């Protein structure tokens, strides 16, 4: 293990598997809370006697809380430690889930969903920082791939779970599921997570915090890496705002059918992760990224063309999305590692800002999609555009010289071409 300044060696019990499982749970809670909720969106319109636009705000404000909170919880974990910050933010998530199930009106539910997003944001920001604290090079990419596998399995099952729960017990059962998940994760953090960084309170002084973000914004290597992920992973979040109204309202699927049908998206991501895992030690994480980019391009083109010339159906919507999701599984391990590799002294801030771009991409994509009015047209336009942004950003990233600090953690054999 390459020990970096500011990190502490984990206790012997903090094995790679343990780190992967804990971080996977933390990363997954955000997407799970989004995915398990989507089958209930159409029912909430009647349950709260409100409009589709107001119900969509429960998802948009969740995105907003998730994106903005990452800018704070990442640096806070640099300054105060990974464990206490993670525990605090997940407690916010748990409390917000309890408020959501007791919400007397749609406005309260929207507020609770915003706070859920704030609390779950810690998962993406801190988990990547923990991996960066402990591992380097392809070992980091391997752990990120393992996290991706679990992250794919959780959201893959979540819409199905949400659809079945809603069909059997009503929309309140979805939030009972979230309460139970939050309580389990808080317990695991308390008893199983070992601190991986030496707290440095100077990192959370406003001057240091804004200085860190200025440094990251000015770094082309970091920004290009983030934009690759923003277009690729951000598209998943944008799709979440569209698919219930495309597949349920236009195609006519029930909540249970929708939940089961979403397995094609997250299942493709999960299968992609399984394929990627043995390829990383053989070829290196960065050499397999082009395969993912080709799959993303194929999915984007198919989605743009098929929905323009045909009426929406399950296959012509989810088939292209499956290609897209499979491709992202090839992209995520390498680009997630690249985004934080040059910044061992502020891994929390770098991880948080990277996560901000991903969720922010989903938020911006969702807002643009909402402006279309027609969810099918939005699906055929916005999602392919996000795929093209990811591809263009990767081509830009390839032209950039490798930062000096990145050489500490990125294997030279698999570095990108430099000018």
Legacy VTK file of the C-alpha trace (Angstrom):
# vtk DataFile Version 3.0
C-alpha trace
ASCII
DATASET POLYDATA
POINTS 419 float
0.000 0.000 0.000
1.326 3.440 -0.899
1.026 5.536 2.217
0.238 9.189 1.458
0.660 12.215 3.725
-2.428 12.714 5.870
-3.533 9.086 5.805
-3.269 6.454 8.500
-2.928 2.751 7.943
-6.128 0.833 8.482
-6.361 -1.745 11.248
-5.641 -5.318 10.084
-9.354 -6.155 10.203
-10.017 -3.470 7.566
-9.438 -5.827 4.663
-9.943 -4.967 0.994
-13.201 -6.934 1.047
-14.396 -5.077 4.141
-13.508 -1.718 2.645
-15.277 -2.673 -0.569
-18.448 -3.806 1.175
-18.709 -0.771 3.472
-17.968 1.681 0.671
-20.384 -0.126 -1.658
-23.192 0.262 0.886
-22.372 3.950 1.284
-22.247 4.570 -2.464
-25.399 2.546 -3.113
-27.728 4.232 -0.620
-28.084 7.315 -2.813
-29.030 5.477 -6.044
-31.140 2.966 -4.096
-33.132 5.772 -2.462
-33.728 7.176 -5.920
-34.529 3.895 -7.675
-36.789 2.376 -5.011
-38.830 5.577 -5.018
-39.498 5.903 -8.766
-42.311 3.299 -9.045
-44.299 5.277 -6.457
-44.095 8.599 -8.299
-47.261 8.228 -10.340
-49.272 7.122 -7.254
-48.067 10.094 -5.217
-49.882 12.442 -7.599
-53.198 11.100 -6.336
-52.102 10.383 -2.786
-51.166 14.014 -2.165
-53.740 15.497 -4.578
-51.006 17.312 -6.449
-49.504 17.539 -9.935
-46.860 15.553 -11.812
-44.587 18.604 -11.701
-44.715 18.731 -7.898
-43.997 15.009 -7.641
-41.036 15.405 -9.987
-39.695 17.999 -7.561
-39.341 15.246 -4.948
-36.694 13.765 -7.248
-35.179 17.037 -8.489
-34.718 18.376 -4.934
-33.239 15.035 -3.907
-30.673 15.512 -6.692
-30.033 19.080 -5.572
-29.439 18.077 -1.938
-27.225 15.206 -3.027
-25.123 17.365 -5.349
-24.639 20.412 -3.116
-24.032 18.486 0.115
-21.100 16.637 -1.453
-19.236 19.926 -1.695
-19.276 20.072 2.112
-19.197 16.497 3.390
-16.078 15.622 1.386
-13.911 18.437 2.781
-15.456 17.940 6.232
-14.203 14.350 6.136
-10.713 15.661 5.327
-10.871 17.990 8.312
-12.786 15.972 10.921
-12.271 12.384 9.811
-14.137 9.988 7.532
-16.015 8.102 10.246
-17.674 10.913 12.275
-18.731 12.828 9.164
-20.182 9.705 7.551
-22.076 8.855 10.744
-23.499 12.384 11.023
-24.707 12.620 7.429
-26.235 9.148 7.427
-28.096 10.105 10.614
-29.561 13.048 8.673
-30.687 10.591 6.001
-32.332 8.346 8.594
-34.203 11.225 10.259
-35.340 12.579 6.868
-36.712 9.152 5.930
-38.830 9.147 9.088
-40.112 12.655 8.278
-40.985 11.540 4.734
-43.277 8.724 5.853
-45.073 11.130 8.232
-45.357 13.939 5.644
-48.849 15.517 5.735
-48.458 17.237 2.346
-46.338 17.248 -0.778
-44.297 20.256 0.384
-43.128 18.390 3.482
-42.303 15.346 1.383
-40.249 17.503 -0.998
-38.328 18.932 1.962
-37.731 15.480 3.418
-36.466 14.205 0.077
-34.062 17.153 -0.118
-32.661 16.219 3.295
-32.435 12.589 2.256
-30.274 13.725 -0.628
-28.115 15.782 1.743
-27.582 12.793 4.033
-26.920 10.177 1.354
-24.418 12.447 -0.404
-21.744 11.395 2.066
-21.631 7.930 0.534
-20.177 8.951 -2.824
-17.896 11.635 -1.411
-16.361 9.668 1.437
-16.217 6.169 -0.068
-13.930 7.248 -2.902
-11.776 9.171 -0.441
-11.462 6.057 1.742
-10.343 4.024 -1.259
-7.868 6.775 -2.166
-6.556 6.789 1.422
-5.761 3.091 1.315
-5.044 1.984 -2.248
-3.225 3.061 -5.405
-3.109 2.270 -9.112
-4.992 -0.767 -10.390
-5.655 -1.919 -6.815
-7.750 1.227 -6.399
-9.507 0.528 -9.699
-10.170 -3.067 -8.592
-11.789 -1.891 -5.356
-13.808 0.695 -7.298
-14.933 -2.059 -9.664
-16.068 -4.176 -6.698
-17.950 -1.169 -5.333
-19.510 -0.740 -8.771
-20.696 -4.345 -8.793
-22.501 -3.934 -5.485
-23.746 -0.507 -6.520
-25.149 -2.073 -9.682
-26.850 -4.892 -7.803
-28.570 -2.552 -5.330
-30.228 -0.211 -7.818
-30.920 -3.190 -10.090
-33.193 -4.698 -7.474
-34.491 -1.445 -5.979
-37.137 -0.558 -8.599
-38.424 -4.122 -8.380
-38.513 -3.945 -4.592
-40.174 -0.524 -4.770
-42.780 -1.699 -7.267
-43.662 -4.802 -5.261
-43.766 -2.912 -1.951
-45.975 -0.210 -3.426
-48.281 -2.726 -5.078
-48.706 -4.715 -1.855
-48.520 -2.120 0.917
-48.729 1.368 -0.610
-46.179 4.137 -1.081
-45.448 4.420 2.651
-43.719 1.029 2.584
-41.055 2.484 0.281
-39.980 4.856 3.032
-40.102 2.086 5.633
-37.562 0.312 3.448
-35.396 3.458 3.431
-35.646 3.806 7.219
-34.482 0.220 7.677
-31.622 0.711 5.203
-30.482 3.900 6.922
-30.548 2.266 10.358
-28.457 -0.670 9.123
-25.832 1.590 7.545
-25.561 3.832 10.615
-24.972 0.721 12.719
-22.315 -0.605 10.336
-20.492 2.737 10.314
-20.411 2.807 14.103
-19.106 -0.729 14.587
-17.236 -1.676 11.389
-15.664 1.414 9.801
-12.065 2.192 10.794
-10.773 5.733 10.384
-8.472 6.044 7.350
-7.298 9.652 7.518
-5.591 11.816 10.097
-8.028 14.711 10.668
-6.729 18.099 9.583
-9.089 20.892 10.760
-7.208 23.398 8.616
-8.804 21.766 5.552
-12.265 23.045 6.521
-11.326 26.690 6.978
-13.237 28.682 4.330
-10.043 29.947 2.752
-8.614 26.419 2.462
-11.942 24.995 1.276
-12.443 27.526 -1.508
-8.770 27.255 -2.365
-9.156 23.502 -2.849
-12.116 23.950 -5.168
-10.357 26.693 -7.133
-7.425 24.330 -7.613
-9.721 21.561 -8.827
-11.688 23.817 -11.172
-8.481 25.042 -12.768
-7.101 21.520 -13.251
-7.911 20.269 -16.766
-7.039 16.667 -15.881
-9.551 16.713 -13.026
-12.254 18.563 -14.948
-12.064 16.301 -17.988
-12.255 13.204 -15.745
-15.302 14.622 -13.966
-17.090 15.498 -17.197
-16.626 11.932 -18.444
-18.416 10.693 -15.313
-20.984 13.504 -15.364
-22.132 12.521 -18.838
-21.993 8.780 -18.223
-23.296 8.318 -14.694
-25.287 11.574 -14.691
-27.421 10.116 -17.486
-28.652 7.413 -15.086
-30.030 10.084 -12.771
-31.633 11.998 -15.634
-33.285 8.792 -16.838
-34.794 8.305 -13.390
-36.873 11.457 -13.835
-38.099 10.324 -17.262
-38.539 6.554 -17.281
-41.582 6.324 -14.920
-43.528 8.681 -17.174
-42.305 7.055 -20.403
-42.777 3.413 -19.428
-45.751 3.742 -17.093
-47.707 6.666 -18.548
-46.895 6.170 -22.270
-46.085 2.475 -22.652
-48.642 1.446 -20.008
-46.564 -0.668 -17.646
-47.744 -1.201 -14.067
-45.566 -0.272 -11.092
-44.505 -3.905 -10.616
-43.782 -4.341 -14.348
-41.777 -1.128 -14.328
-39.765 -2.285 -11.342
-38.953 -5.627 -12.933
-38.246 -3.966 -16.271
-35.604 -1.713 -14.759
-33.474 -4.807 -14.183
-32.336 -4.476 -17.793
-30.630 -1.166 -17.031
-28.971 -1.899 -13.714
-28.482 -5.553 -14.610
-26.499 -4.515 -17.686
-24.321 -2.309 -15.500
-23.819 -5.200 -13.089
-22.905 -7.637 -15.875
-20.517 -5.039 -17.302
-18.839 -4.834 -13.912
-18.440 -8.614 -13.818
-16.825 -8.546 -17.249
-14.525 -5.688 -16.278
-13.225 -7.234 -13.057
-10.880 -9.854 -14.621
-9.874 -7.433 -17.389
-8.361 -4.842 -15.014
-5.393 -6.959 -13.846
-4.829 -8.259 -17.381
-5.021 -5.062 -19.416
-5.205 -2.222 -16.885
-8.229 -0.076 -16.072
-7.458 2.663 -18.584
-7.001 0.438 -21.624
-10.545 -0.944 -21.421
-12.239 2.483 -21.315
-12.537 2.673 -25.161
-14.756 -0.438 -25.100
-17.108 1.370 -22.759
-17.123 4.469 -24.917
-18.145 2.446 -27.979
-21.051 0.907 -26.040
-22.160 4.335 -24.789
-22.052 5.656 -28.364
-24.108 2.729 -29.678
-26.699 3.189 -26.924
-26.922 6.938 -27.524
-27.401 6.548 -31.275
-30.011 3.809 -30.920
-31.985 5.808 -28.361
-31.926 8.963 -30.504
-32.972 7.157 -33.683
-35.494 4.585 -32.472
-37.587 6.984 -30.379
-37.753 9.415 -33.286
-39.074 6.866 -35.820
-41.122 4.533 -33.593
-43.658 4.746 -30.807
-42.024 4.061 -27.435
-41.995 0.447 -26.306
-40.139 -1.359 -23.578
-37.521 -2.725 -25.961
-36.766 0.419 -27.951
-36.372 2.389 -24.715
-34.562 -0.079 -22.472
-32.523 -1.854 -25.149
-30.377 1.218 -25.931
-30.184 2.083 -22.232
-28.787 -1.407 -21.568
-25.940 -0.727 -24.038
-25.290 2.597 -22.330
-25.228 1.084 -18.838
-22.942 -1.769 -19.910
-20.488 0.757 -21.321
-20.435 2.920 -18.198
-19.269 -0.108 -16.188
-16.064 -0.083 -18.290
-15.554 3.649 -17.793
-16.238 4.184 -14.089
-13.293 2.399 -12.361
-10.555 4.133 -14.357
-12.082 7.594 -14.465
-13.081 7.545 -10.791
-9.480 6.717 -9.944
-8.119 9.363 -12.322
-10.272 12.111 -10.795
-8.787 11.758 -7.298
-5.324 10.350 -8.070
-3.407 13.677 -8.232
-4.864 14.989 -4.952
-3.790 12.853 -1.959
-3.722 15.983 0.237
-7.401 16.751 -0.447
-8.893 13.424 -1.514
-12.200 14.200 0.220
-12.629 17.482 -1.661
-11.654 15.898 -4.982
-14.005 12.963 -4.438
-16.815 15.286 -3.372
-16.396 17.583 -6.351
-16.321 14.593 -8.691
-19.561 13.334 -7.164
-21.044 16.830 -7.415
-20.477 16.801 -11.161
-22.105 13.399 -11.532
-25.242 14.240 -9.569
-25.185 17.793 -10.909
-25.145 16.333 -14.406
-28.254 14.359 -13.534
-29.934 17.440 -12.052
-29.169 19.661 -15.058
-30.151 16.883 -17.450
-33.416 16.384 -15.574
-34.261 20.090 -15.613
-33.535 20.319 -19.337
-35.614 17.201 -19.947
-38.512 18.674 -17.960
-38.487 21.732 -20.222
-39.378 19.533 -23.205
-42.818 18.686 -21.867
-42.777 15.434 -23.856
-40.801 12.818 -21.872
-40.238 10.623 -24.950
-38.683 13.483 -26.919
-36.599 14.389 -23.892
-35.361 10.794 -23.600
-34.416 10.753 -27.292
-32.532 14.049 -27.034
-31.049 14.657 -23.596
-29.674 11.172 -22.827
-27.817 10.825 -26.170
-26.427 14.339 -25.709
-25.048 13.373 -22.289
-23.399 10.327 -23.838
-21.704 12.515 -26.436
-20.490 14.863 -23.686
-18.912 11.894 -21.914
-17.169 10.711 -25.076
-15.924 14.198 -26.003
-14.603 14.741 -22.471
-12.725 11.447 -22.584
-11.107 12.404 -25.903
-10.045 15.673 -24.272
-8.692 13.818 -21.223
-6.554 11.588 -23.440
-4.713 14.585 -24.861
-3.635 15.888 -21.443
-0.263 15.140 -19.830
-0.395 13.075 -16.668
-0.009 15.216 -13.520
3.148 14.544 -11.552
1.280 13.515 -8.386
-0.865 11.081 -10.368
2.236 9.057 -11.183
2.347 8.020 -7.532
-0.899 6.124 -7.891
-1.447 5.444 -11.595
0.525 2.610 -13.141
2.820 3.910 -15.881
2.022 0.941 -18.116
-1.574 2.142 -18.417
-1.236 5.898 -18.473
-3.095 7.787 -21.197
-1.240 9.142 -24.234
0.357 12.502 -23.561
1.043 15.356 -25.876
LINES 1 420
419 0 1 2 3 4 5 6 7 8 9 10 11 12 13 14 15 16 17 18 19 20 21 22 23 24 25 26 27 28 29 30 31 32 33 34 35 36 37 38 39 40 41 42 43 44 45 46 47 48 49 50 51 52 53 54 55 56 57 58 59 60 61 62 63 64 65 66 67 68 69 70 71 72 73 74 75 76 77 78 79 80 81 82 83 84 85 86 87 88 89 90 91 92 93 94 95 96 97 98 99 100 101 102 103 104 105 106 107 108 109 110 111 112 113 114 115 116 117 118 119 120 121 122 123 124 125 126 127 128 129 130 131 132 133 134 135 136 137 138 139 140 141 142 143 144 145 146 147 148 149 150 151 152 153 154 155 156 157 158 159 160 161 162 163 164 165 166 167 168 169 170 171 172 173 174 175 176 177 178 179 180 181 182 183 184 185 186 187 188 189 190 191 192 193 194 195 196 197 198 199 200 201 202 203 204 205 206 207 208 209 210 211 212 213 214 215 216 217 218 219 220 221 222 223 224 225 226 227 228 229 230 231 232 233 234 235 236 237 238 239 240 241 242 243 244 245 246 247 248 249 250 251 252 253 254 255 256 257 258 259 260 261 262 263 264 265 266 267 268 269 270 271 272 273 274 275 276 277 278 279 280 281 282 283 284 285 286 287 288 289 290 291 292 293 294 295 296 297 298 299 300 301 302 303 304 305 306 307 308 309 310 311 312 313 314 315 316 317 318 319 320 321 322 323 324 325 326 327 328 329 330 331 332 333 334 335 336 337 338 339 340 341 342 343 344 345 346 347 348 349 350 351 352 353 354 355 356 357 358 359 360 361 362 363 364 365 366 367 368 369 370 371 372 373 374 375 376 377 378 379 380 381 382 383 384 385 386 387 388 389 390 391 392 393 394 395 396 397 398 399 400 401 402 403 404 405 406 407 408 409 410 411 412 413 414 415 416 417 418
